[in-house]
């Protein structure tokens, strides 16, 4: 593959060509962070001095410390950054239709808020209705367990974890459900009475579209300036690596999240067609769990099977449930994943679970937001360093003894 030199890469960057824009810079709101990542990748090749390596490690440590200290205020900036990254290809496409950058951004934001508002108006009443059905179904589920499972547990183990007075349980559950609106009102009153908490909450919500708008409007300019900060001798390596990082991040942020949405819709629609009362809740749950391969299928089919047993108490609805999730898995494996993601992410399911849990443990909600994108980019670094290792003299050397 012919290397692309700085002179070839620079005009494309300035012209806003998507293929030459350093995409790794899109994965972070801090330009210095992007430079640190690029430099750390090339430490072995670039032969950094000991002082430079120490300075690099110290800078990374300071960056992690800042993320930890600033995590209470980082959420709106990270969400805005993600929205800008997702919207940039759409804005670029609109610009090819003779629209200005600001006008294209405004059009994308208008469409986004119309879609979001419509989804809320449609989904919230449906979810509220299904939650009410779920509250009613819980006592019936316990009664079914007491009737069929409790005798077996008593016979073989001498215990009955479902020994609950159903009449009293139903009464208390109904009371709590009726008081839910009042509880929400009291909670809102308490939050409102705390001026600083309410102000901070509102500012975080309001900052998201503001940050996303300005980042999206100035995206190409920011990328160009960051590109010009990279030392010229590192441009070729940087452009090649950041292209690969952009493919990985695009596969995750645009591909995997779209797959989760489509699977949730497929599961919810299929379960609704067979008449399941909790179709929307179970479909959304299965779609969200599809972030981890096969987890959405397992969680969804178990929850749907239990709901079908409670509602129909027949065998055939279980066959229909299995058919719905089988079709969903078939579409995901044969169409959605190859078309939208492919094999570009390269994260093992265990690595996905570990990344989410580790990010949440270290940095809270901010860590959860950053976990998988960072893990996906780290995999690019690991593959690059592994390729260097396989071509190194250390790997090729043989024991002459």
C-alpha positions as CSV (number, residue, x, y, z in Angstrom):
1,X,0.0,0.0,0.0
2,X,1.5,3.3,-1.0
3,X,2.0,5.7,1.9
4,X,0.2,9.0,1.8
5,X,2.5,11.9,2.6
6,X,1.7,15.2,4.3
7,X,1.6,17.0,1.0
8,X,-1.1,14.7,-0.3
9,X,-3.1,14.5,2.9
10,X,-3.2,18.3,3.7
11,X,-5.3,19.5,0.7
12,X,-8.0,16.9,1.3
13,X,-8.2,17.8,4.9
14,X,-8.7,21.5,4.2
15,X,-11.2,20.7,1.5
16,X,-13.3,18.8,4.0
17,X,-12.9,15.4,2.3
18,X,-14.3,12.8,4.6
19,X,-11.8,10.1,3.6
20,X,-8.8,12.2,4.6
21,X,-10.1,13.9,7.7
22,X,-8.4,12.4,10.8
23,X,-11.4,10.6,12.2
24,X,-9.9,9.7,15.5
25,X,-10.1,13.3,16.4
26,X,-13.9,12.9,16.3
27,X,-13.8,10.5,19.2
28,X,-12.8,13.0,21.8
29,X,-13.6,16.6,22.7
30,X,-9.9,17.2,23.7
31,X,-7.5,17.7,20.8
32,X,-4.5,17.1,23.1
33,X,-6.0,13.7,24.0
34,X,-6.0,12.7,20.3
35,X,-2.4,13.8,19.9
36,X,-1.4,11.7,23.0
37,X,-3.1,8.7,21.6
38,X,-1.4,9.0,18.2
39,X,2.0,9.5,19.9
40,X,1.6,6.6,22.2
41,X,0.9,4.3,19.2
42,X,4.2,5.3,17.7
43,X,6.4,5.2,20.7
44,X,8.2,2.1,19.6
45,X,8.5,3.2,16.0
46,X,9.3,6.9,16.7
47,X,12.0,6.0,19.2
48,X,11.0,8.6,21.8
49,X,13.6,9.5,24.4
50,X,13.1,8.5,28.0
51,X,12.2,12.1,28.9
52,X,9.6,12.2,26.2
53,X,8.0,8.9,27.3
54,X,7.8,10.1,30.9
55,X,6.2,13.4,29.8
56,X,3.7,11.4,27.7
57,X,2.8,9.1,30.5
58,X,2.5,12.1,32.9
59,X,0.2,13.9,30.5
60,X,-2.0,10.8,30.1
61,X,-2.2,10.5,33.9
62,X,-3.2,14.2,34.2
63,X,-5.8,13.7,31.6
64,X,-7.3,10.7,33.4
65,X,-7.3,12.7,36.6
66,X,-9.1,15.6,35.0
67,X,-11.7,13.2,33.6
68,X,-12.2,11.8,37.1
69,X,-12.5,15.2,38.7
70,X,-14.7,16.8,36.1
71,X,-17.0,13.9,35.5
72,X,-20.1,15.6,37.1
73,X,-20.0,18.2,34.3
74,X,-18.7,16.1,31.4
75,X,-22.0,14.3,30.6
76,X,-23.6,17.1,28.5
77,X,-20.3,17.6,26.6
78,X,-19.9,13.9,25.9
79,X,-23.5,13.5,24.8
80,X,-23.2,16.6,22.6
81,X,-20.0,15.3,21.1
82,X,-21.6,12.0,20.3
83,X,-24.5,13.8,18.6
84,X,-22.2,15.9,16.6
85,X,-20.2,12.9,15.5
86,X,-23.4,11.1,14.5
87,X,-24.7,14.1,12.6
88,X,-21.6,15.1,10.7
89,X,-22.1,12.7,7.8
90,X,-25.7,13.9,7.4
91,X,-24.6,17.5,7.4
92,X,-21.8,16.8,4.9
93,X,-24.4,15.1,2.6
94,X,-26.7,18.1,2.9
95,X,-23.9,20.4,2.0
96,X,-23.5,18.6,-1.3
97,X,-27.1,19.8,-2.1
98,X,-25.9,23.5,-2.0
99,X,-26.9,24.1,1.6
100,X,-24.6,26.1,3.9
101,X,-23.1,24.5,6.9
102,X,-25.2,26.4,9.4
103,X,-28.4,25.8,7.5
104,X,-27.6,22.1,7.2
105,X,-26.9,21.8,10.9
106,X,-30.2,23.6,11.7
107,X,-32.1,21.3,9.4
108,X,-30.5,18.2,11.1
109,X,-31.4,19.5,14.5
110,X,-35.0,20.3,13.5
111,X,-35.4,16.8,12.2
112,X,-33.9,15.3,15.3
113,X,-36.1,17.2,17.7
114,X,-39.2,16.5,15.7
115,X,-38.4,12.8,15.7
116,X,-37.5,12.8,19.4
117,X,-40.7,14.7,20.4
118,X,-42.9,12.4,18.3
119,X,-41.3,9.3,19.8
120,X,-41.9,10.6,23.3
121,X,-45.5,11.5,22.6
122,X,-46.1,8.0,21.1
123,X,-44.0,5.8,23.4
124,X,-44.6,7.3,26.9
125,X,-48.4,6.6,26.9
126,X,-47.8,3.1,25.6
127,X,-45.1,2.4,28.1
128,X,-47.3,3.7,31.0
129,X,-50.2,1.4,29.9
130,X,-47.9,-1.6,29.7
131,X,-46.3,-0.9,33.1
132,X,-49.9,-0.9,34.5
133,X,-50.4,-4.3,33.0
134,X,-47.2,-5.5,34.4
135,X,-48.2,-4.4,37.9
136,X,-51.4,-6.4,37.5
137,X,-49.6,-9.5,36.2
138,X,-47.0,-9.8,39.0
139,X,-49.5,-11.3,41.5
140,X,-50.7,-13.7,38.9
141,X,-47.1,-14.8,38.3
142,X,-46.6,-15.4,42.0
143,X,-49.8,-17.4,42.2
144,X,-48.6,-19.6,39.3
145,X,-45.3,-20.1,41.1
146,X,-47.1,-21.1,44.3
147,X,-49.3,-23.5,42.4
148,X,-46.7,-25.3,40.4
149,X,-43.2,-24.6,41.7
150,X,-43.7,-24.3,45.4
151,X,-44.8,-28.0,45.9
152,X,-41.7,-29.2,44.1
153,X,-39.4,-27.0,46.2
154,X,-41.1,-28.2,49.4
155,X,-40.8,-31.8,48.4
156,X,-37.1,-31.8,47.3
157,X,-35.6,-29.0,49.3
158,X,-38.0,-28.2,52.1
159,X,-38.2,-24.5,51.3
160,X,-40.8,-22.3,49.8
161,X,-39.5,-18.8,48.7
162,X,-42.9,-17.9,47.2
163,X,-44.8,-18.2,50.5
164,X,-46.5,-14.8,50.2
165,X,-50.0,-13.7,51.2
166,X,-51.3,-12.8,47.7
167,X,-54.3,-10.8,48.9
168,X,-52.2,-8.5,51.0
169,X,-49.6,-8.3,48.3
170,X,-52.1,-7.3,45.7
171,X,-53.6,-4.6,48.0
172,X,-50.2,-3.1,48.7
173,X,-49.1,-3.2,45.1
174,X,-52.3,-1.5,44.0
175,X,-51.9,1.2,46.6
176,X,-48.3,1.9,45.6
177,X,-49.2,2.1,41.9
178,X,-52.1,4.5,42.6
179,X,-49.7,6.7,44.7
180,X,-47.0,6.7,42.0
181,X,-48.3,9.9,40.5
182,X,-48.4,11.6,43.9
183,X,-44.9,10.3,44.7
184,X,-43.6,11.7,41.4
185,X,-45.3,15.0,42.2
186,X,-43.7,15.1,45.7
187,X,-40.3,14.2,44.2
188,X,-40.6,17.0,41.7
189,X,-41.5,19.4,44.5
190,X,-38.5,18.4,46.5
191,X,-36.2,18.8,43.5
192,X,-37.7,22.1,42.6
193,X,-37.3,23.4,46.2
194,X,-33.5,22.8,45.9
195,X,-32.6,25.6,43.6
196,X,-29.0,24.6,42.9
197,X,-29.9,21.0,42.1
198,X,-32.7,22.0,39.8
199,X,-30.6,24.7,38.1
200,X,-27.8,22.2,37.5
201,X,-30.1,19.6,36.1
202,X,-31.7,22.1,33.7
203,X,-28.3,23.4,32.6
204,X,-27.1,19.9,31.8
205,X,-30.1,19.3,29.7
206,X,-29.9,22.6,28.0
207,X,-26.2,22.3,27.3
208,X,-26.5,19.2,25.2
209,X,-28.1,20.7,22.1
210,X,-25.9,23.9,22.5
211,X,-22.7,21.9,22.6
212,X,-23.8,19.6,19.8
213,X,-24.8,22.5,17.6
214,X,-21.6,24.4,17.8
215,X,-19.4,21.3,17.5
216,X,-21.3,20.1,14.5
217,X,-21.2,23.6,12.8
218,X,-17.4,23.9,13.3
219,X,-16.5,20.2,13.0
220,X,-14.5,20.4,9.8
221,X,-12.6,23.6,11.0
222,X,-11.7,21.9,14.3
223,X,-10.5,18.8,12.6
224,X,-8.4,20.9,10.2
225,X,-6.8,22.8,13.0
226,X,-6.0,19.6,15.0
227,X,-4.5,18.1,11.8
228,X,-2.2,21.1,11.4
229,X,-1.0,20.6,15.0
230,X,0.4,17.1,14.2
231,X,4.1,17.0,13.4
232,X,4.6,16.6,9.7
233,X,6.7,13.4,10.0
234,X,3.8,11.7,11.8
235,X,1.0,12.7,9.4
236,X,1.0,9.5,7.3
237,X,0.9,7.1,10.2
238,X,-1.7,9.3,11.9
239,X,-4.0,9.5,8.9
240,X,-3.9,5.8,8.4
241,X,-4.5,4.9,12.0
242,X,-7.3,7.5,12.4
243,X,-9.1,6.2,9.4
244,X,-9.2,2.8,11.0
245,X,-10.4,4.3,14.3
246,X,-13.1,6.1,12.5
247,X,-14.3,2.9,10.9
248,X,-14.5,1.2,14.3
249,X,-16.2,4.2,16.0
250,X,-18.7,4.5,13.1
251,X,-19.4,0.8,13.3
252,X,-20.2,1.1,17.0
253,X,-21.8,4.5,17.3
254,X,-23.8,4.4,14.1
255,X,-24.0,0.7,13.3
256,X,-24.4,-1.1,16.7
257,X,-26.8,1.5,18.1
258,X,-28.9,1.3,15.0
259,X,-28.9,-2.4,15.2
260,X,-30.1,-2.2,18.9
261,X,-32.9,0.2,17.8
262,X,-34.0,-2.0,14.8
263,X,-33.9,-5.2,16.9
264,X,-36.0,-3.5,19.6
265,X,-38.6,-2.5,17.0
266,X,-38.6,-6.0,15.4
267,X,-39.1,-7.8,18.8
268,X,-41.8,-5.3,19.9
269,X,-43.7,-5.5,16.7
270,X,-43.5,-9.3,16.5
271,X,-44.6,-9.7,20.1
272,X,-47.5,-7.3,19.5
273,X,-48.6,-9.3,16.5
274,X,-49.0,-12.4,18.7
275,X,-51.0,-10.4,21.2
276,X,-48.6,-10.1,24.1
277,X,-49.6,-7.3,26.4
278,X,-46.0,-6.4,27.4
279,X,-44.6,-6.4,23.9
280,X,-43.2,-2.8,23.9
281,X,-41.4,-3.2,27.3
282,X,-39.9,-6.6,26.4
283,X,-38.9,-5.4,22.9
284,X,-37.1,-2.3,24.2
285,X,-35.4,-4.4,26.9
286,X,-34.2,-6.9,24.4
287,X,-33.0,-4.2,22.1
288,X,-31.0,-2.5,24.8
289,X,-29.5,-5.8,25.9
290,X,-28.4,-6.5,22.3
291,X,-25.4,-4.3,23.0
292,X,-23.8,-7.5,24.2
293,X,-24.1,-10.2,21.5
294,X,-26.8,-12.8,22.3
295,X,-27.7,-11.2,25.6
296,X,-30.7,-9.4,24.1
297,X,-31.9,-12.7,22.6
298,X,-31.6,-14.5,25.9
299,X,-33.1,-11.8,28.1
300,X,-35.9,-11.1,25.6
301,X,-37.0,-14.7,25.0
302,X,-37.0,-15.5,28.7
303,X,-39.0,-12.4,29.6
304,X,-41.4,-13.0,26.7
305,X,-41.9,-16.6,27.5
306,X,-42.8,-15.8,31.1
307,X,-45.2,-13.1,30.0
308,X,-46.8,-15.5,27.5
309,X,-47.3,-18.2,30.1
310,X,-48.9,-15.7,32.4
311,X,-51.2,-14.2,29.8
312,X,-52.2,-17.2,27.6
313,X,-51.3,-20.3,29.8
314,X,-51.0,-22.3,26.5
315,X,-48.2,-23.9,24.6
316,X,-48.6,-22.3,21.1
317,X,-47.8,-18.7,22.2
318,X,-44.4,-20.0,23.4
319,X,-43.8,-21.3,19.8
320,X,-44.7,-17.9,18.4
321,X,-42.4,-16.2,20.9
322,X,-39.5,-18.5,19.8
323,X,-40.4,-17.7,16.2
324,X,-40.3,-13.9,16.8
325,X,-36.8,-14.0,18.4
326,X,-35.6,-16.6,15.9
327,X,-36.5,-14.3,13.0
328,X,-34.8,-11.4,14.9
329,X,-31.6,-13.4,15.3
330,X,-31.7,-14.4,11.7
331,X,-32.1,-10.8,10.5
332,X,-29.4,-9.6,12.8
333,X,-26.8,-12.3,11.8
334,X,-27.5,-12.4,8.0
335,X,-28.5,-8.8,7.3
336,X,-28.2,-6.1,10.0
337,X,-24.7,-6.9,11.4
338,X,-23.0,-7.5,8.0
339,X,-24.6,-4.5,6.5
340,X,-24.2,-1.9,9.4
341,X,-21.3,-3.2,11.4
342,X,-19.4,-6.0,9.7
343,X,-16.4,-7.3,11.7
344,X,-14.8,-3.9,12.3
345,X,-15.4,-3.5,16.0
346,X,-13.6,-6.7,17.0
347,X,-14.6,-6.7,20.6
348,X,-15.3,-10.0,22.3
349,X,-18.6,-10.1,24.3
350,X,-16.7,-10.6,27.5
351,X,-14.6,-7.5,26.7
352,X,-17.8,-5.5,26.1
353,X,-19.2,-6.5,29.5
354,X,-15.9,-5.8,31.2
355,X,-15.5,-2.4,29.5
356,X,-18.9,-1.2,30.6
357,X,-18.5,-2.4,34.2
358,X,-15.0,-1.0,34.5
359,X,-15.9,2.3,33.0
360,X,-18.9,2.7,35.4
361,X,-16.7,1.7,38.4
362,X,-13.9,4.1,37.6
363,X,-15.8,7.1,36.2
364,X,-19.5,6.6,36.9
365,X,-22.0,7.4,34.2
366,X,-19.3,9.3,32.2
367,X,-17.3,6.0,32.2
368,X,-20.3,4.1,30.9
369,X,-20.6,6.5,28.0
370,X,-16.9,6.4,27.2
371,X,-16.3,2.7,27.9
372,X,-17.1,1.0,24.6
373,X,-15.9,3.8,22.2
374,X,-12.6,3.9,24.0
375,X,-12.4,0.1,24.1
376,X,-13.0,-0.1,20.4
377,X,-10.3,2.4,19.6
378,X,-7.9,0.7,22.0
379,X,-8.4,-2.5,19.9
380,X,-7.1,-0.5,16.9
381,X,-4.0,0.4,18.9
382,X,-3.5,-3.2,20.0
383,X,-3.8,-4.5,16.5
384,X,-1.3,-1.9,15.3
385,X,1.2,-2.7,18.0
386,X,0.7,-6.5,17.4
387,X,1.4,-6.0,13.7
388,X,4.6,-4.1,14.6
389,X,5.6,-6.9,17.0
390,X,5.1,-9.6,14.3
391,X,7.4,-7.7,11.9
392,X,10.0,-6.9,14.5
393,X,13.5,-8.5,14.9
394,X,12.5,-9.6,18.4
395,X,9.7,-11.8,17.0
396,X,11.7,-13.1,14.0
397,X,14.9,-13.8,15.9
398,X,15.8,-17.5,16.6
399,X,17.7,-19.2,19.3
400,X,21.0,-20.0,17.6
401,X,22.0,-22.3,20.5
